[in-house]
Structure formats: structure tokens, C-alpha cells
Amino acid sequence: MHDHASALTGEYNGLGALLNKECEGFIMDLKDPCHSINLALLQSLESLPDQVTNFVTEIHNHFISPQRVAYLHKIQLEKGYSLLSPKHYIKTRWLSIGESLNRLLLIWHSLIDYMRKRPPFPGMKKEKYDEFTKLLENKEFKLQIIFMNKVIGKLNETSIKFQNQTSEIQNLKLEISRCLRDLAKLYVHHHQIPKNVIEFSEKYWTNSIEQQDKFLSPRDFIISISENLDSRLREIEKLSEDQQNNFADTFQIFLAKLLSLLIHYLPITDKLIDSLDFVSLNSEYEQLKEQIFTFNEYFQVVPENKIAELINEITSLMEENLILLKKTTKKSSLSLWNLFLEINGEGPDGEMVYPHLSKIFRIAHVLPVSSAGVEQSFSTLKLIRSSLRNRLKEETVQSLLLIHQQDLKNFVISEETVRLFDEFKIALLKRKTAKNITIDLKDQEQNNALQNIIQNENGIDEENIYPGKRKSLEANHEEFKHEPTFQEKEKQDLSKTGSDEENGDSFEPSQGSGNDTESNSLSQFEADEGFESDDSELYN
């Protein structure tokens, strides 16, 4: 899958062409449908008036400042509007422009109030506020934004279906054809729409004679879009005749260009995509056989010397009654084939009845509908492994990605997961703290678990410890319990310093200070507890 970049699509030196030379039969070069829709939309927007395309960019550039957004929110609270901010339009995000237009329509009235008040922000002139106000109060302009929002919304619905990870490969051609036909019936006479949408060509929006023959009249166009898109577009009929004709001419050409670009960029003319209908098992025998042969020729699943066996499998498959199985599997071709193999997959001797078809069907279902899953994974990875968390280990990143993926499916953390996490946390704390930090455990069960971990790592079997060894371990445990804290060690250092001065080791002896009593008491404490006087032993 590629995004139409020249480095990938070059006929001779593109990455796809070079990979096909090295790995012929294992590489499928497919135009990504989500990228194709976005690319066609961006190029078709160029046919619209500048005020339509520039408005979205300028209004969002204005609200980059948090102070301006806060002022807009203040107006929304005062007027009782919903507290919403504009959504910034990013060209490289597939659904961005549709979401931006939809949000603008939701905050339309609050935008008008904001522009009328002309808040005194740096860089904004009175003329610019007046320009925004004039557009927002223009009834025809708002109808244009409503129309654009609904058309782009239809494209976004198709793009979202392609981004669904459960979508099957045979739905690619079906959804593309449905999208193109829905767009065509907005501005073309129904009887002029061909059964094969590919027959539409660029001449329908460049040649005025073709436009007269194929396009709806301005009045019929307004009725069509109000019925198929949004009933609010009926308000166009209240505009002047010139305004209605201008609206129809502008957006019929836009739709025609959009349809032509979609046909150009989407992989609907690909012979391999056209052959993938065989996985639904709805074709007639000859058509099914032709589609399977086309797929096998591309991927070379079945060698030429076994084509006769493949034909026998196809013939046997068409004799099976699949009606009940199709109703049971609810239009899922993969579930249909798996259920069919469970019932009819093995012969009396235990061998597979359809070995070649099984390989072909499973390879077909491995093919992705789009690259959305991969691109979304990289976007998620960028959020998880940010510049502040760039030292995460690979296994940690994989675990966080898995948790994020499961969280999207309403993932519920079980008690077993919590228990395993507690055990791991205890082991991690023990490894970090060694033996010089005591661990405050919440309950006796965790305390027992920690003792078991320590015993297992030290190779200690409590039941089989002989009395002498047990006494030694208990003594070590008592010594560990009474090991001095950091403050006590500092006092012991002061005590040692005082003792060195009494022995004449200090270059500046101190006499008559109040540290003598403290030094003697600390020395007595060391003698009682059995501590060594050497510094290295003390800190060890």
C-alpha cells in the first residue's frame, strides 16, 4: 500500500517496481484508498472560489491564540451557547477538513458575536473583523459551507469504513463504487449514470456540451442536494435566480472534478481488486473461475501442473448449497469459508477436499484494505514514546501499545492481571532496594510473597534448614533490623571523630566541647549493638 508518492509509484525505479522485481509473486502494489480520497479532495477544492477555501484556514489561524479562544468561550457562556472551540485543519489528516467544517457550523452564531465585538487583540485590524462578519452573515456563503460539509462527510464515512481493521478485502471495490455512485447522482441525470462508474471521465466537467447533456438543471440540482444531503439546502431556492445558477455551476463542476479524481486515484480499475469478489462466493461458475485464475496468476499460489485439480475443486464447490451458510455468517466471507471447511473440509480419509482453494482464500483474506492500521500505530507510538520518555525499553513500549489497543475495545483488567502486577512490583522493588531499605507492604499476603521471593533467589529452603544455619540466619536478620539509619551513621561519624581527637590523631584537637558526652553515648551504643568501628564496614 502506498500514498501515491513518486518514490513509491515510479514505473521503473519506484519502490513498488523494484520490490516486484526481487520478490515477484509476493508483493501487492495497491493504492491506499484513504490517501486517495484525501488527495482527490484536496485537488478538487482548487476549483472552488477562494473565499470558500481561504475562510477555513484563516478562521483557524485566527484562533491559534489561547487568549482568543478564551474570549470566544466567554461569549459562548454569556449567550448560553455550547462551549466549543474551532478544530484546526491539517491537510495531511484524512478527516480533518470535514471535522473542521462541522465544528464551524456548530459555533457559527458565537463566531458572529465574536467578530462583531472586535476584541482588541494585537495584529487584528477592524477591516479583518468586518470581512469575517460579512462572510458569516452572508446566507449564501453559509449554505455553501453546509453543502461542503455534507459532501466531505460522505467521503469521510467511506474513509472510516476503510480504516476499520475488521473490513474485508472484497468490500474495497463495493464501498468505492457506492461512494462514486452517491456523488454522481447528486448532479447527473439518473438515467445517465452508467452501471460501471469508471465510464465517467474528465470531459464531463471540462466540456460545456457534455455538461448540458449530463448535468442536472440548477433547479433539479438544488432539489437533489436538499433531498440527498441536507434539507437546509432548500433555502437556496429563496436566493435570486443568478445566485442559484452560480451556486449550481460552481458546485456541479466541483463534484465532477472530485468524481474524476477519485476514479483516477482509487484502485477501482485494478484487475486484482476486480477479481477479489470471488471470496464472497456470489459469482457464477465461469466468472468465479476467471476471478480465481486472475488471483492465482498474480500470486502464483497453485502451480500450472495442478490447475486441473483447482478446476475440479471449483466445480465441486459450485455444486454445494451455500445459501444457509451465507445467512449464518452474516456477509462475512472469511467466516463463510471457515464454516464451510468445518462441514465439508475433510474427506472420508481425513484429507482436505479443497487444499488449493483453501490456500487461495486465506491469502486473499490476508490482504489489507488500507494502511490505516499501520499509520495509526505509528501515531500512537509517537504519543507513548515521546521526547520525555525516549528511554523506554522495547518490551515496555510493546506492552503499552498492547494496552492501548485493548483499551479501545473496552478492555477490563481482571483480578488475575492485578495479582500478577503486584507480584512483578514486589520483585522489582526487591531488586532495586537490595537489603538496606525496608519495604512497607500493605498486607500479610504481600509480605509472605516477598519472603518467598527472597528465599527462592538465595536458595533457602526454610523447612530443611539445620539448627546452626537457622540460628545464623536469625542473627543476620536481627542485625539487618537494627542497622542504623543515615542520621544515626552521621552521629557515629561524629563519635569516631571525637575518639580520634582523644588519641591525638586530629591536627586541631577540641577540648571542653559538648560533643564528648554524645560521643561516649554513641560509642556505648556501638558496643551494645556489635557494630565495627571501621568506616568501610559501617557503610557496607
HUJORA-V711100 format. One record per residue. N is the residue number from 1. PSI is psi in degrees with one decimal (* if undefined). D_FIRST is the distance of its C-alpha to the first C-alpha in Angstrom with 2 decimals. Layout:
((N:PSI:D_FIRST) (N:PSI:D_FIRST))
//
This chain:
((1:137.1:0.00) (2:167.7:3.78) (3:26.1:7.12) (4:13.5:9.15) (5:142.5:10.94) (6:-31.1:13.24) (7:-20.0:12.82) (8:-31.4:9.31) (9:-0.3:10.13) (10:134.5:13.68) (11:-32.0:15.05) (12:-45.1:17.15) (13:7.9:16.47) (14:156.9:12.84) (15:-39.6:11.02) (16:-43.2:9.02) (17:-40.5:12.53) (18:-38.3:14.31) (19:-36.2:12.45) (20:-33.1:13.06) (21:-39.8:16.63) (22:-34.4:17.12) (23:54.5:15.46) (24:131.7:15.81) (25:-6.3:15.42) (26:-1.3:13.27) (27:130.6:9.86) (28:115.0:7.67) (29:106.2:5.96) (30:135.7:4.71) (31:126.7:5.53) (32:125.4:5.34) (33:-33.5:9.03) (34:-44.8:10.53) (35:-38.3:9.90) (36:-44.8:11.02) (37:-44.6:14.08) (38:-40.2:15.05) (39:-42.9:14.89) (40:-39.2:16.94) (41:-45.1:19.32) (42:-40.0:20.04) (43:-34.2:20.92) (44:-25.9:23.00) (45:-21.7:24.98) (46:-19.4:26.46) (47:-7.8:28.56) (48:159.8:30.39) (49:151.0:33.63) (50:-34.1:33.47) (51:-27.5:35.42) (52:-48.4:32.71) (53:-36.2:29.80) (54:-27.7:32.03) (55:-45.6:33.68) (56:-45.0:30.75) (57:-44.5:30.21) (58:-39.4:33.95) (59:-33.4:34.85) (60:-32.1:32.34) (61:-33.7:33.39) (62:-36.8:36.92) (63:24.2:36.27) (64:-34.2:34.66) (65:128.4:38.17) (66:-31.9:39.09) (67:-38.5:42.65) (68:-37.9:41.59) (69:-41.1:39.52) (70:-38.6:42.60) (71:-39.0:44.82) (72:-42.1:42.58) (73:-36.8:42.81) (74:-43.0:46.57) (75:-41.1:46.81) (76:-38.5:44.72) (77:-40.3:47.09) (78:-38.2:50.14) (79:-7.6:49.06) (80:19.5:47.76) (81:166.8:44.13) (82:140.8:41.17) (83:93.0:40.36) (84:150.7:36.92) (85:156.3:35.32) (86:145.5:32.93) (87:128.3:29.23) (88:137.4:27.83) (89:124.7:25.17) (90:119.1:22.17) (91:-35.1:19.96) (92:-8.8:16.79) (93:127.7:17.21) (94:-40.6:15.91) (95:6.2:19.19) (96:-48.3:21.54) (97:-36.6:23.38) (98:-43.5:24.07) (99:-35.5:25.48) (100:-45.4:27.50) (101:-41.4:29.08) (102:-40.1:29.92) (103:-37.6:31.64) (104:-39.8:33.56) (105:-31.3:35.00) (106:-31.1:36.09) (107:21.5:38.02) (108:-48.3:39.17) (109:-36.8:42.90) (110:-30.4:42.90) (111:-39.8:41.27) (112:-46.1:44.13) (113:-38.6:46.72) (114:-47.6:45.11) (115:-32.8:45.16) (116:-33.0:48.70) (117:-17.9:49.98) (118:63.9:48.65) (119:137.7:48.40) (120:71.6:49.66) (121:147.0:46.61) (122:140.9:46.49) (123:-8.1:44.68) (124:126.0:44.95) (125:159.8:47.46) (126:-37.5:49.27) (127:-36.9:47.78) (128:-41.0:44.19) (129:-42.9:45.23) (130:-36.7:46.94) (131:-44.9:43.87) (132:-42.9:41.72) (133:-40.9:44.58) (134:-41.7:44.96) (135:-44.0:41.31) (136:-29.7:41.32) (137:-5.3:44.59) (138:116.9:43.45) (139:-41.8:43.02) (140:-40.1:40.98) (141:-41.3:38.55) (142:-38.6:38.01) (143:-35.3:37.35) (144:-42.2:34.68) (145:-39.2:32.97) (146:-44.0:33.32) (147:-47.5:31.73) (148:-40.0:28.75) (149:-40.9:28.36) (150:-39.0:28.33) (151:-47.6:25.92) (152:-31.7:23.34) (153:-37.9:24.11) (154:-40.5:23.02) (155:-40.1:19.61) (156:-35.7:19.38) (157:-42.2:20.42) (158:-41.9:17.56) (159:-39.4:15.05) (160:-37.6:16.88) (161:-38.4:16.60) (162:-28.4:12.81) (163:-13.0:13.16) (164:123.8:15.63) (165:-17.1:14.80) (166:-2.0:17.17) (167:136.9:15.58) (168:155.5:15.32) (169:-31.8:12.99) (170:-17.0:15.91) (171:-12.1:16.29) (172:-52.6:13.22) (173:-39.0:15.33) (174:-46.6:18.45) (175:-35.9:17.56) (176:-46.5:16.25) (177:-39.5:19.52) (178:-42.1:21.60) (179:-45.1:20.43) (180:-39.5:21.14) (181:-38.3:24.43) (182:-37.3:25.54) (183:-39.4:25.14) (184:-39.4:26.90) (185:-6.2:29.89) (186:-30.6:30.64) (187:-1.3:31.93) (188:146.1:32.29) (189:135.4:35.09) (190:-40.0:34.07) (191:-12.0:35.54) (192:-8.6:33.53) (193:116.9:30.11) (194:156.8:28.92) (195:-38.5:27.68) (196:108.4:24.56) (197:-17.0:23.18) (198:-20.0:21.45) (199:-14.3:25.00) (200:140.5:25.12) (201:175.1:25.04) (202:-20.1:25.68) (203:-19.4:29.41) (204:-18.4:29.93) (205:-2.0:29.83) (206:-26.4:31.31) (207:118.3:34.14) (208:-33.6:36.96) (209:-43.5:38.41) (210:-35.9:35.22) (211:-41.8:35.08) (212:-35.0:38.62) (213:-35.1:37.90) (214:-37.3:34.69) (215:151.7:34.85) (216:157.4:37.01) (217:159.1:40.17) (218:-42.0:40.16) (219:-44.5:42.15) (220:-34.7:39.97) (221:-42.8:36.84) (222:-41.0:38.40) (223:-40.2:39.34) (224:-46.3:35.86) (225:-30.5:34.08) (226:-30.4:36.85) (227:-36.2:36.51) (228:-17.3:32.73) (229:-67.1:31.83) (230:131.4:34.82) (231:-21.8:38.55) (232:-20.6:39.36) (233:-7.5:38.24) (234:-23.0:41.51) (235:-17.3:43.12) (236:-30.3:41.92) (237:-20.0:44.76) (238:-7.9:47.25) (239:170.2:46.20) (240:163.1:48.05) (241:-40.5:47.23) (242:-40.7:45.92) (243:-39.0:43.62) (244:-45.0:42.31) (245:-40.7:41.68) (246:-41.4:39.98) (247:-47.2:37.71) (248:-46.6:36.79) (249:-44.3:36.24) (250:-48.3:34.03) (251:-18.4:31.68) (252:-42.0:31.60) (253:-39.9:30.30) (254:-46.3:27.75) (255:-39.6:26.54) (256:-43.1:26.53) (257:-40.5:24.47) (258:-43.6:21.99) (259:-42.7:21.72) (260:-41.2:21.35) (261:-36.9:18.54) (262:-42.3:16.63) (263:-34.9:17.17) (264:-43.0:16.05) (265:-34.3:12.72) (266:151.6:11.71) (267:37.2:10.58) (268:-24.4:14.09) (269:-1.0:15.48) (270:128.0:13.14) (271:-35.7:15.67) (272:-44.3:13.60) (273:-39.0:12.81) (274:-26.6:16.49) (275:-11.5:17.65) (276:-1.2:16.26) (277:-16.7:19.37) (278:-24.5:21.32) (279:-21.5:20.47) (280:-11.0:22.68) (281:38.2:25.56) (282:-5.4:26.86) (283:159.8:26.91) (284:169.1:30.06) (285:-52.2:30.71) (286:-42.2:29.98) (287:-40.6:26.80) (288:-43.3:25.61) (289:-41.0:26.50) (290:-41.5:24.72) (291:-42.8:21.43) (292:-38.6:21.75) (293:-39.7:22.67) (294:-43.9:19.65) (295:-42.7:17.36) (296:-33.8:19.67) (297:-33.8:19.76) (298:-44.1:16.02) (299:-8.9:16.04) (300:50.6:19.82) (301:-46.1:20.68) (302:123.9:24.27) (303:161.6:26.23) (304:-32.4:28.28) (305:-4.2:31.54) (306:18.6:30.60) (307:-35.7:29.38) (308:-40.2:32.81) (309:-37.7:32.36) (310:-41.5:29.04) (311:-40.6:30.90) (312:-38.4:33.66) (313:-40.4:31.31) (314:-43.0:29.86) (315:-43.3:33.47) (316:-37.1:34.59) (317:-40.9:31.75) (318:-18.1:32.70) (319:-11.8:36.29) (320:151.0:35.42) (321:106.4:36.13) (322:3.8:32.93) (323:-48.2:34.19) (324:-37.6:35.47) (325:-37.8:32.41) (326:-37.6:30.13) (327:-34.7:32.43) (328:-37.6:32.45) (329:-3.2:28.71) (330:55.9:28.18) (331:11.2:25.28) (332:112.0:23.11) (333:-33.6:22.18) (334:-43.2:21.55) (335:-36.5:24.97) (336:-46.8:26.49) (337:-39.2:25.59) (338:-41.9:26.71) (339:-38.0:29.94) (340:-40.5:30.56) (341:-33.4:30.35) (342:-33.5:32.74) (343:-44.5:35.24) (344:15.1:34.90) (345:-26.5:32.82) (346:142.7:35.76) (347:-176.2:38.70) (348:-30.4:42.32) (349:5.3:41.91) (350:-2.7:38.96) (351:154.4:36.36) (352:137.0:33.10) (353:-31.4:33.62) (354:66.0:30.01) (355:-40.3:28.55) (356:-43.6:26.22) (357:-33.5:25.00) (358:-43.5:24.43) (359:-44.8:22.01) (360:-44.0:20.12) (361:-40.6:20.05) (362:-37.4:18.95) (363:-39.8:16.02) (364:-37.3:14.93) (365:-12.7:15.32) (366:-25.0:13.25) (367:132.9:9.99) (368:151.1:8.35) (369:-37.0:8.91) (370:172.5:6.91) (371:15.3:6.28) (372:-41.3:9.93) (373:-43.1:11.63) (374:-45.2:10.48) (375:-37.2:11.28) (376:-34.0:14.45) (377:-41.6:15.46) (378:-36.2:15.55) (379:-41.8:17.50) (380:-39.9:19.83) (381:-38.1:20.26) (382:-33.3:21.39) (383:-36.9:23.95) (384:-48.8:25.24) (385:72.8:25.46) (386:-179.5:27.01) (387:-23.7:29.30) (388:-11.4:32.20) (389:40.3:30.73) (390:1.0:29.20) (391:14.4:31.30) (392:138.2:29.87) (393:160.5:29.45) (394:-42.5:26.19) (395:-33.7:27.63) (396:-42.6:28.77) (397:-43.2:25.41) (398:-40.4:23.84) (399:-42.5:26.76) (400:-38.0:26.42) (401:-39.8:22.73) (402:-43.3:23.79) (403:-42.0:26.68) (404:-41.6:24.59) (405:-41.9:22.22) (406:-31.8:25.36) (407:-31.1:27.10) (408:-19.5:24.66) (409:26.7:25.94) (410:50.4:29.56) (411:131.4:30.08) (412:128.3:33.83) (413:119.9:35.36) (414:168.0:37.81) (415:-34.6:41.21) (416:-39.4:40.14) (417:-41.0:37.36) (418:-40.3:40.02) (419:-44.9:42.39) (420:-37.1:39.97) (421:-41.4:39.16) (422:-41.8:42.92) (423:-42.6:43.47) (424:-39.6:40.78) (425:-40.1:42.23) (426:-45.8:45.70) (427:-38.2:44.68) (428:-41.7:42.88) (429:-39.6:45.96) (430:-40.5:48.24) (431:-33.9:46.26) (432:-37.9:46.33) (433:-14.9:49.94) (434:-129.6:51.62) (435:6.0:55.30) (436:4.6:56.51) (437:126.7:54.94) (438:142.4:55.85) (439:123.5:53.18) (440:100.3:54.19) (441:150.9:52.77) (442:-34.1:52.82) (443:172.0:54.37) (444:-30.7:56.13) (445:-43.6:53.23) (446:-35.7:51.02) (447:-43.7:54.07) (448:-40.5:54.51) (449:-40.9:50.85) (450:-42.3:51.21) (451:-38.6:54.42) (452:-40.6:52.76) (453:-44.3:49.94) (454:-42.0:52.55) (455:-42.3:54.67) (456:-41.2:51.83) (457:-32.0:50.65) (458:-0.1:54.25) (459:34.7:55.02) (460:125.8:57.79) (461:105.7:59.00) (462:-35.0:61.25) (463:-27.8:63.15) (464:18.0:64.12) (465:127.9:65.16) (466:157.3:68.76) (467:-42.1:71.21) (468:-43.3:71.44) (469:-39.7:67.70) (470:-42.3:67.39) (471:-38.6:70.10) (472:-42.4:68.30) (473:-39.9:65.01) (474:-39.5:66.87) (475:-42.1:68.56) (476:-36.8:65.26) (477:-41.6:63.87) (478:-39.1:66.92) (479:-38.8:66.59) (480:-37.9:62.93) (481:-36.4:64.01) (482:13.7:66.63) (483:133.4:64.57) (484:150.8:65.34) (485:177.6:62.92) (486:-38.2:62.02) (487:-39.8:64.92) (488:-35.8:67.34) (489:-36.6:66.28) (490:-39.7:67.08) (491:-38.0:70.52) (492:-35.5:71.03) (493:-40.2:70.24) (494:-37.9:72.90) (495:-43.5:75.27) (496:-38.5:74.66) (497:-41.0:75.30) (498:-39.8:78.59) (499:-35.5:79.67) (500:-36.5:78.90) (501:-36.5:81.07) (502:-30.1:83.95) (503:0.4:83.75) (504:14.1:84.02) (505:-18.6:80.46) (506:144.3:79.52) (507:-13.8:80.41) (508:82.0:81.30) (509:143.8:82.95) (510:129.3:83.03) (511:148.2:86.12) (512:8.6:87.10) (513:166.3:83.51) (514:5.5:82.40) (515:-11.8:79.81) (516:-44.7:82.36) (517:-43.6:82.55) (518:-38.7:78.75) (519:-44.5:78.48) (520:-39.7:81.08) (521:-38.1:79.46) (522:-38.2:76.04) (523:-40.7:77.64) (524:-37.8:79.36) (525:-40.6:76.01) (526:-41.4:74.51) (527:-41.1:77.48) (528:-39.0:77.24) (529:-7.2:73.53) (530:25.8:73.73) (531:148.6:71.41) (532:153.7:71.73) (533:-8.3:72.86) (534:137.8:70.54) (535:-44.9:67.72) (536:-40.3:65.04) (537:-37.3:65.96) (538:-46.3:66.01) (539:-22.3:62.48) (540:*:61.15))
//
